[in-house]
Amino acid sequence: MGFLWRYLPVVVALMAGLLLAAACEDGEEEGPTSTATLATTASATSAPAAIATATVTPRLPEAPIEDIVLGMHAPLSGTWGAAYASVIDGAQAFFKYLNEEEGGVCGREIVFKVEDSGYSPAGATEAVAKLLERHKVYAIIGGIGTAPHAAVWEELNERGVPDLWIMSGAHKFGAEPEKHPWSVPLMLDYYIEGTIFGRYISENMPGKNVGILYQNDEWGQDVLEGLKNGLDPEKNELVSEESYELTDVSLRPQVTSLKNAGAEIVISASSAPISVQLIKEADRLEWHPQFFLDYVILEWVTFAFEWWQLPEGVITLGFNKLSDWTDDPAVAEHHRIQKEYGTMPPGSFTMVGQEVAALTVEALSRSCDNLTRKGLMDAVHSFEDYQADLMLPGVTITLSPTDHLAIESMMLLQAKVEDGKGKWEPFGELLSFR
């Protein structure tokens, strides 16, 4: 008997557990539908139980963040890393300045994380996964590249992560804000850019044959379609459409085809390194057409090559003040920030990097009372005719839940060479598409 009394509490506990389990089973069969029941139902349609549970469980209200951690995916090495390093440096320098001199924003310092995308879709997917899971970022800002960002923006929208100031003018990123409410591109739509080039050519250079070199993705194809939209076929013939892949090691075949087709004007819907190769190859062939370069070329390093004097008069587009306008207070301040907090000389790409950072800070400052992801998006949608410090006069940003096109105005720029150094000079009137 002493033995039984010693283990009686254990026996009672086991019996109570069995009775409780039975009661729970009865409750699931007869009571209100529970999470466990919904998970079982969903698994019958081949979804894993864990995923089904997460899908049907209502989200709790989003809690305000404690730390402002922002993330960017960008190429950090190789040719693409060199091409876009100044964008990253401009953003980093501005955040360092903000934390050091302004104490951050909303009483919090900003932590800025950059992960290497390798300028590829797979790389961007891995980079964003690290930013979300490892670094727990509040928002993704300034994602670089059309193809890389196309691989991640759907997930960011599904997860409700602010996807701000995308560094791509691909038409789709801003075309349907109702379907992608968390994504806001910064750059001018490439389709509009191509249209501007086409209209300018037909209005000012009638009778000349036109060719185009474009990156074989949505970026290049948008510019191509815009060019066709803008050109007047009765004034200019599009005689050659040459595409390239990111894996191509040489552009000689494409450049040779453009020359042999009789192109007198060539549009380059390409990044800075590719446009550099295009002009070099053309020079080797002793062929010097009029070049129109995609606005992503607008970077100080493009003038660092001795061969740059050859295509004087090349035309591009811009929406920011020029980096050598140091008499302008905003540009002068950018130079100071780069000198004190950056690692690279100031240029058009460091200015774009600062712009990405500054626009994010502006949105954050409008949401200090509601530092949630939704609160940040509400603040972004409050931009109305907002004039950023580094933008050309008249270039303003207006955003709303139904309008995610940030930049809708541009100025034509032409390359000039003075004392062996290149510079851009704006000409004509500001072109707006609102």
N, C-alpha and C positions, 0 to 999 in steps of 0.2 A: 504493500500500500504506500509506503514511503516513496518507493520508486515512481508510482503513478502520480502522486501528489506533486512530486518534483517536476514532472514534465507536463502537468495539466495546463499551465499557461500557454505552452507551445501548441498543444492540441487545440485549445480554444482559439488562439490566433489563426491557425490554419483554417479552422472551420469558418471563422468570420470572414477570412479572405475569400473562401469559396462562395459564401453567400453574397458578398459584395460583387463579385464577378458576375454571378447569375443575375443580380439586380440590374447591373449595367447592360447586360445583353437584352434583358426584357425592355429596358428603357430605350434602347436603340431600335427595337422592333416596333414599339408602340408610341414612343414619345416623338417630339419634334426632330426633324432631320438634323443630324450632327455632322461635324467635320469628318469623323471617321466613316460615317455612312457615305458621305459624298465622295470621299477618297475611294471607297470600294466601288461605288457606281462608276466613277471615272475610269478605274482600272479595267473595267469590263470593255472599255473602248480602246484598250491597249496602252493607255497612258500610265506611267509608273505612279504608284500610290503617292510618293513624296511630291512629285510634280503636281499631281491632281490636287493634293491638299493645299499646296501653295497657290494654286490657281483659284480655288473656290473660297479660300479664307479672305474675308474683307481686309483691305489695308487699314492699318491703324493710322490716325492722323499723323502727318509728318512733323517730327519734332525739329525745332530750330537747331541749327548746327552750332557747335562750340568753336571749331577751328575752320578757317576758310582755306581749304586745300583745293587748288585748281590744277588741272592737268592738260597736257598737250601731247599729241602724237606728231612726230616729225622725224625726218631722216637726220641721223646724227653722224654718219660716216660716208666715205666715198664721195663721188661727184655730187650726188644730191645733197649730202650733208654739207658740203662746201657751199653749194648754191643757196641753201636756206639757213645757214648758220646765223646770219645777221638778223633774220627775223626772230629767232629764238633769243638772241642776245639782246635785242631791243626790248622784248617783253621782260626778260629777266632783270635788265637794268632798271626798268621802270618800277617793277615790284620792289627791288632793293631800295630804290630812292623813296618809294612810298612808305615802306616800313621804317626806314632810317629817319626820314625828315618829317613824315606826316603821322607816324604811329600806326600805319596801316589804314584800314577803313572799318567803320562801325566798331571802333575800339578793339579791333583784332588785327594781328599781322597776317599777311597772306603768305601761304606756303605754295610754291610753284614747282610742280613735278613735270618733267619731260621724259617720255619714253620713246625709244628708237622704233620707227616704223619701217626703216629701210626703203621708204617710198614705195611700198608694195601693199596690196590688200591683206595678205597673210600677216605681214609685219604690223600693220595697223591694228588688225584684230587682236594680236598678242599684246601690243602696246596698250590698247584700251582696256583689255582684261586686267593687266597689271595695275593700271591707274584706278580702276573701279574696285578691284578686290584687294589689292595690296595697299595702295595708298589711300583708298576710301575718298576719292576726290568728290568735291561738291558739284563741279561742273567741268566739262571739257571745253577748252577755248582754242581758237586758232588752229584747228586740225588742218594739216597741210596736205594738199594733193587731191585731185579728183578721184582717181582710182582707189587710193588708200582710204579716203574718207567714205567712199561709197560702200565699203565693206563693213563699216561700223555704225553708220547713222541710223539704220533701222533699229538696231538693238538699243541705241541710246534713247530713241523715241519710245520703244516698248518699255524701257525701264524708267522712263520719266526723268532722264538726266539732261539738264540744260546743255545744249550743243551749240555754242555761240561763236560767231565771227569766223565761220568756216573759211579757210584760205583756198577757196576755189570759186570760180564763177560758173560752174556747171549749172545749167538751167534748172535741173530737177531739184536742187537743194532749196530753192526759194519759190518754186512754182506752185506747190500745194501745201500751204501752211496748215490747213485744216487737217491734213493727213499726217503731217510731221510737225506738230505744234512745238516741239522742243528744239528745232534746228533753225538757225538764223545765219545765212552766209553774209560775209562782209563784202566780198568783191563784186564788181559789176558783172552781170550776166554775160557769159561769153557769146551768146547768140546776139545780144545787143551790140557787143564789141564788133563782131563780124559785120553786122548791118551798118555800123558807123563807117567802117573801112570801105565797104562796098559803095555806099552813097557818096563818100568823099571822092573815091576814084572816079565814079561815073560823072560826078559834077565837075571835077577839076582835071581829070586825065583821060578824057574820052579817046577812043581809038586804040588804046594800048591793051595788049594781051596780058591776062592775069593768070598767075599760078599760085598754088598754096602748098605749103608743107605743114602737116598737122600731126599731132600725137594721136595715135589710133585708139582713142577712148572717148568718153562723153565730152571731155573738154574740147579736144580737137574737132570732133564732129559738130559740136554746137557752133564753133566759130565758122566752120565750113558752111553750115546751113544758113547762118546769119549773113555770110558773105554773098551767098547766092540770093538771099532776100534783098540785100542792099544794092547789088550790081544791076545796072540797067543793061539787059542783053543786047539792046540795040546800040549801045555805046561801047561796051567792053565784053570781050569773050573770055570765059574761064577755060583756058587751054590745057591746064594740067592740075590734077589733084593727087598729091603725093603724101602718103602716110608713112609713119615709122613706128616701130615698137620700142619699148623701153629697153629691150634686150639687144637691139641693133648695135653693132660695134662700129659701123661706118654709115655715113649719109651719102657717100659718093654716088650710088645708083640713083637715089631720089633727086639729087642736085643735077646730075647729068640729064635726067628725064625732063626736069623743069627747063633747063637750058635748051635742049633739043626741041621742045615743044614751042619755043619762041616766046616764052614768058618775059615780058618787059617789067612787070611788077610782080613781086613775090610777097605773099603774106606768110608770116611764120607764126603758127599757133603752137608755140613750143616754149619750153622753159629756157632760162638764160644759157645753160650749157649747150643745148641743142641749137639755139639761134647762133651761138658762137661758132659751132661746127658748120652750120649752113653758110655763114658769111665767109669762113675760111675756105671751104670747098669751092664756093663760087669764085673766090679770088684765084685759087689754083687753076681754075678753068678759064681765067681771064674774062670772066663774065660778071658784070656789075649792074644788075637790075635795081630798080627802086624797091627797097625793103620796107614793109610795114610789119613791125614786131608786136606780138602780144604784150599787153601791159605788164606782165610778170617780169619782163626784161628790165624794167625801170630800176636798175640797181647800180650803185656806184662802181662795182667791180667790172662792169662791162666796158668801162672806159680805161681799164688798166692795161689793155693790150695795144701794142704798137699798130696792129693792123686796123684798129678802129677808125683811123683817119680815112680809110678807103670808102666806107659807105656813108660819108657825111651827107646829111639830109634824110637819113632814115627816120621814119615816123612811128610814133607809138601814142599811147593814151595815158593820162594820169588823173587821179582825183585828189592827190595830196600836194601840199606845197613842196617845192624842190629842196633837197637837202643842203644845197649851197646858198639858199636864201637866208644867210645868217643875220641879216638886218631885221628879219621878222622875229619878234619876241618868242613865239612858240618854237620856231626852228632853233633859235639860239639856246633856248632852254633844253631842247632835245640834245644839242651838242654837249651842253654841260652835264646832263644826266649820263650820256654815253661815256664822257671822259671820266667821270667820277665813279660810276657804278658798272659800266660795261667793259667789255674786253675787245670790242671791234670799233673801227672808226664809224662815225655817223654816215648814213646813206639812206636811200629810199626804203630799203628793206628793214633797217633798224627802226625807221619811222613807222612802218607798217606794224612791226612787232610792238612798239610802244602803243600804237593805236589800239591794237587788240587788248593790251593790258588796261589802257586808260578807259576804253569803252566798258570793259568788265567792271572796273572800279566805279564808274559812273552808275552802272546798273545796281551794283552792290550798295552804293550810298543811298539809293532810292528805296532800298528794301531792308534797312537796318532794323525796322520794327517787325519784320517778318522774314528772318534769315532761313527760309526754306527754299527748296528748289522751285516750287510753284511761286513763292514770293519773288524770287529772282526773275522768273519769266514775266510776271506781272509788271515788274519794273522795266524790263526790256520793252514791253509793249507800251510803256508810257512815253517812249521817245517820240517827240514831235518837233520837226524842223530843228533837230539838235545839231549844232555846229561844233564839231570836234576841233580842238586847237590846231591840229596839223593838217586839216583838210583845206582845200582851196575855198576861197570865199564863194558862197553860193551852193557849195556841195553840203547838203544837210541830210540827216537821217530821220525818217519817220517810219515807225513800226507799229504794228497792231496784230491781234490774233489772225487777221486775214491778209496781212501784208508783211512778208519777211524779206523784202528786198531792201537792204540797207543802203547801198550805193546805186543811185540811178542817174548820176550826172558825171561827165568826164570832160577833160580838155585835151585837145590834140597837142602833141609835143613833137619837136623836131630836133635831131641831133646836130650840134654845131661843134666845130673844133677851133679852139683859139689857143695859140702858143703851145701847140702840140697836145693840148688837153681837151677832152670832150665834155660837153655839157648839154642839157636839154633846155630848149626854149619853147614856152607855150605860144600857140598862135590860134587865131580865130576866136570864136565865142564858146562859152560853156554850153555843152550839149546835154540837155535834160530829157528824160523819158518818163516823167511822172504823168 
